[in-house]
């Protein structure tokens, strides 16, 4: 997909390894159904795929990995499923944070945390503080996150600065606005992967996807292993990223 923006955050077009990868982890419920199990069985099985993706990203020099764990729309799912997802989030925080810290992985949770209970928020903040100085990989978990929420939240911050006289309307540029979007301090999003066979982005990272490459696979999330991740990266590496230029312009600048 292409756009006409010329923001300074556009990455190099000749990089074969993406620096920031995001994944919509879809297919847990269908995976469980295929095995004659309830949907929540698939969510629990998906944790192994998370581990495999983190390992691949860290081993191969990817700087940031963003996983769509729970969208702002997922609250509409059956109460039992939402409860299991919250319990699983707590469990993973308890069991995985020390391992992440040992492997120099920085954990961040992006999204509107106000809807989570305070015990979970405290646990998230503790995990983020423990891993804050790690530099091998930044693992972003999108929880109660929506791309529209992200943009509206940034707009509110900008509006507050205008109201306070810190900046004027003429000061608002894409670059200034980008500073208030989630993960503004991380590399621009290079590659968005969606598992499970669907071809949509489901309100995920709408602003950040402006120049990202999309990769859709029918592989259900619990089956997404390191080889599946490598296949997505190989597909990404074969693409010519133009960022609004012609193919000839990109080739001549290499």
C-alpha positions as CSV (number, residue, x, y, z in Angstrom):
1,X,0.0,0.0,0.0
2,X,1.3,3.5,-0.7
3,X,0.6,7.1,0.4
4,X,1.9,10.5,-0.3
5,X,3.3,11.4,3.1
6,X,6.9,12.5,3.3
7,X,7.4,12.3,7.1
8,X,11.0,12.0,8.3
9,X,10.2,8.7,10.0
10,X,10.0,6.8,6.7
11,X,12.6,4.0,6.9
12,X,15.2,3.0,4.3
13,X,13.8,1.2,1.3
14,X,16.7,-1.2,0.9
15,X,16.5,-2.9,4.4
16,X,15.9,-6.6,4.0
17,X,15.2,-7.2,7.7
18,X,12.2,-5.3,9.1
19,X,13.0,-3.4,12.2
20,X,9.5,-3.2,13.5
21,X,7.0,-6.0,13.0
22,X,3.4,-6.1,14.2
23,X,1.2,-9.3,14.3
24,X,-2.6,-9.7,14.5
25,X,-2.7,-13.0,16.2
26,X,-5.9,-14.5,14.7
27,X,-7.2,-18.0,14.5
28,X,-7.1,-19.3,18.1
29,X,-10.8,-20.1,18.2
30,X,-10.8,-21.9,14.9
31,X,-7.7,-23.8,15.8
32,X,-9.5,-25.1,19.0
33,X,-12.6,-25.9,17.1
34,X,-10.7,-28.0,14.6
35,X,-9.4,-30.1,17.6
36,X,-12.9,-30.4,19.1
37,X,-12.0,-28.0,22.0
38,X,-13.6,-24.8,23.3
39,X,-12.3,-21.4,22.0
40,X,-10.3,-20.7,25.2
41,X,-8.2,-23.8,24.6
42,X,-6.9,-22.0,21.5
43,X,-6.0,-18.9,23.4
44,X,-3.9,-20.9,25.8
45,X,-2.2,-22.7,23.0
46,X,-1.4,-19.4,21.4
47,X,1.0,-18.5,24.1
48,X,3.6,-20.9,22.6
49,X,3.3,-19.0,19.3
50,X,4.0,-15.8,21.2
51,X,7.2,-17.3,22.7
52,X,8.3,-18.5,19.2
53,X,7.7,-15.1,17.7
54,X,9.6,-13.3,20.5
55,X,12.5,-15.7,20.1
56,X,12.6,-15.3,16.3
57,X,12.5,-11.5,16.5
58,X,15.2,-11.3,19.2
59,X,17.5,-13.8,17.4
60,X,17.2,-12.1,14.0
61,X,17.8,-8.5,15.1
62,X,14.3,-7.2,14.8
63,X,14.1,-4.2,17.2
64,X,10.4,-4.0,17.9
65,X,7.7,-6.6,17.9
66,X,4.0,-5.5,18.5
67,X,1.4,-8.1,19.2
68,X,-2.4,-7.4,19.1
69,X,-3.5,-9.3,22.2
70,X,-6.8,-7.7,23.0
71,X,-8.7,-5.1,21.0
72,X,-11.1,-2.5,22.4
73,X,-13.8,-4.4,20.5
74,X,-13.0,-7.7,22.2
75,X,-15.0,-6.7,25.2
76,X,-18.1,-7.6,23.2
77,X,-17.1,-11.3,23.2
78,X,-18.7,-13.8,25.5
79,X,-18.1,-12.9,29.2
80,X,-16.5,-16.3,29.8
81,X,-14.0,-15.8,27.0
82,X,-13.1,-12.3,28.1
83,X,-12.5,-13.6,31.6
84,X,-10.2,-16.4,30.4
85,X,-8.2,-13.9,28.3
86,X,-7.8,-11.6,31.4
87,X,-6.7,-14.6,33.5
88,X,-4.3,-15.6,30.7
89,X,-2.8,-12.1,30.6
90,X,-2.2,-12.3,34.3
91,X,-0.7,-15.8,34.0
92,X,1.7,-14.8,31.2
93,X,2.8,-11.7,33.1
94,X,3.6,-13.9,36.1
95,X,5.4,-16.6,34.2
96,X,7.2,-14.8,31.4
97,X,8.4,-11.4,32.6
98,X,11.5,-12.8,34.3
99,X,12.4,-14.7,31.2
100,X,12.0,-11.6,29.1
101,X,14.2,-9.6,31.4
102,X,16.8,-12.3,31.4
103,X,16.9,-12.2,27.6
104,X,17.1,-8.4,27.5
105,X,13.6,-7.9,26.2
106,X,11.8,-4.7,27.1
107,X,8.1,-5.1,27.7
108,X,5.6,-2.4,27.0
109,X,1.8,-2.5,27.0
110,X,0.0,-0.1,24.7
111,X,-3.7,0.8,24.9
112,X,-6.3,2.2,27.2
113,X,-5.5,0.5,30.6
114,X,-8.3,2.3,32.5
115,X,-10.7,-0.6,31.9
116,X,-8.5,-3.1,33.5
117,X,-8.6,-3.8,37.3
118,X,-6.0,-2.1,39.4
119,X,-4.1,-5.3,40.3
120,X,-3.5,-6.0,36.6
121,X,-2.4,-2.4,35.9
122,X,0.0,-2.6,38.9
123,X,1.4,-5.8,37.5
124,X,1.9,-4.3,34.1
125,X,3.6,-1.3,35.5
126,X,5.9,-3.5,37.6
127,X,6.8,-5.6,34.5
128,X,7.5,-2.5,32.4
129,X,9.7,-1.0,35.1
130,X,11.7,-4.2,35.5
131,X,12.5,-4.5,31.8
132,X,12.7,-0.8,31.0
133,X,16.5,-0.8,30.3
134,X,16.6,-3.9,28.1
135,X,17.7,-3.3,24.6
136,X,17.7,-6.5,22.6
137,X,14.1,-6.2,21.7
138,X,11.1,-4.1,22.6
139,X,7.9,-6.3,22.9
140,X,4.8,-4.2,22.7
141,X,1.6,-5.9,23.8
142,X,-1.5,-4.1,22.5
143,X,-4.2,-4.6,25.1
144,X,-7.6,-2.8,25.0
145,X,-6.1,-1.0,22.0
146,X,-7.7,0.4,18.9
147,X,-6.2,2.4,16.1
148,X,-9.0,5.0,16.2
149,X,-8.5,5.4,20.0
150,X,-4.8,5.9,19.4
151,X,-5.4,8.7,16.9
152,X,-8.1,10.4,19.0
153,X,-5.9,10.2,22.1
154,X,-3.1,11.9,20.2
155,X,-5.5,14.5,19.0
156,X,-6.5,15.3,22.6
157,X,-2.9,15.7,23.6
158,X,-2.3,18.1,20.7
159,X,-5.4,20.0,21.4
160,X,-4.3,20.4,25.0
161,X,-1.0,21.9,23.9
162,X,-2.8,24.3,21.6
163,X,-5.2,25.4,24.3
164,X,-2.3,25.9,26.7
165,X,-0.5,28.1,24.1
166,X,2.4,25.6,23.8
167,X,1.8,25.3,20.1
168,X,-0.4,27.0,17.5
169,X,-2.6,25.4,14.8
170,X,0.1,26.1,12.2
171,X,2.5,24.1,14.3
172,X,0.5,20.9,13.9
173,X,2.3,18.8,11.3
174,X,2.4,15.0,10.7
175,X,5.7,14.9,12.5
176,X,4.4,16.8,15.5
177,X,1.2,14.7,15.6
178,X,3.2,11.5,15.3
179,X,5.0,12.3,18.5
180,X,1.8,11.7,20.4
181,X,0.9,8.3,18.8
182,X,1.7,5.1,20.6
183,X,5.3,3.8,20.0
184,X,6.4,7.1,18.5
185,X,9.9,6.5,20.0
186,X,10.3,3.2,18.2
187,X,11.3,2.4,14.6
188,X,8.4,2.9,12.1
189,X,6.3,-0.1,11.4
190,X,7.8,-2.1,8.5
191,X,5.7,-5.2,8.4
192,X,2.2,-6.1,9.6
193,X,1.4,-9.8,9.7
194,X,-2.1,-11.3,10.1
195,X,-2.6,-15.0,10.7
196,X,-5.8,-16.9,10.3
197,X,-6.6,-16.1,6.7
198,X,-8.5,-12.9,7.1
199,X,-7.5,-9.9,5.0
200,X,-8.2,-6.8,7.2
201,X,-6.4,-4.9,9.9
202,X,-9.3,-4.7,12.4
203,X,-8.6,-1.2,13.7
204,X,-5.0,-2.0,14.5
205,X,-2.2,0.6,14.2
206,X,-4.1,2.7,11.7
207,X,-1.6,5.6,11.8
208,X,1.5,3.4,12.0
209,X,0.4,1.3,9.0
210,X,0.8,4.2,6.5
211,X,3.9,2.7,4.9
212,X,3.9,-0.8,6.3
213,X,4.0,-3.9,4.1
214,X,1.1,-6.3,4.8
215,X,1.5,-10.1,4.9
216,X,-1.6,-12.3,5.3
217,X,-1.3,-16.0,6.0
218,X,-3.9,-18.8,6.4
219,X,-1.8,-20.3,9.2
220,X,-3.8,-20.2,12.5
221,X,-2.0,-18.4,15.3
222,X,-1.2,-21.4,17.5
223,X,0.6,-23.0,14.5
224,X,2.6,-19.8,13.7
225,X,6.1,-20.9,14.5
226,X,9.6,-19.5,13.8
227,X,9.6,-20.9,10.3
228,X,6.2,-19.2,9.6
229,X,7.7,-15.9,10.8
230,X,10.8,-16.5,8.6
231,X,8.5,-17.0,5.6
232,X,6.8,-13.7,6.3
233,X,10.2,-11.9,6.6
234,X,11.4,-13.5,3.4
235,X,8.3,-12.3,1.5
236,X,8.9,-8.8,2.9
237,X,12.6,-8.9,1.8
238,X,11.6,-9.6,-1.8
239,X,9.4,-6.4,-2.0
240,X,10.5,-3.1,-3.3
241,X,9.4,-0.4,-0.9
242,X,8.8,2.9,-2.8
243,X,7.3,5.3,-0.3
244,X,5.6,7.3,-3.1
245,X,8.6,7.2,-5.5
246,X,8.8,5.3,-8.7
247,X,10.6,2.0,-8.9
248,X,13.3,3.6,-11.1
249,X,13.9,6.3,-8.4
250,X,14.3,3.7,-5.7
251,X,16.7,1.6,-7.8
252,X,18.8,4.6,-8.7
253,X,19.2,5.7,-5.1
254,X,20.5,2.3,-4.0
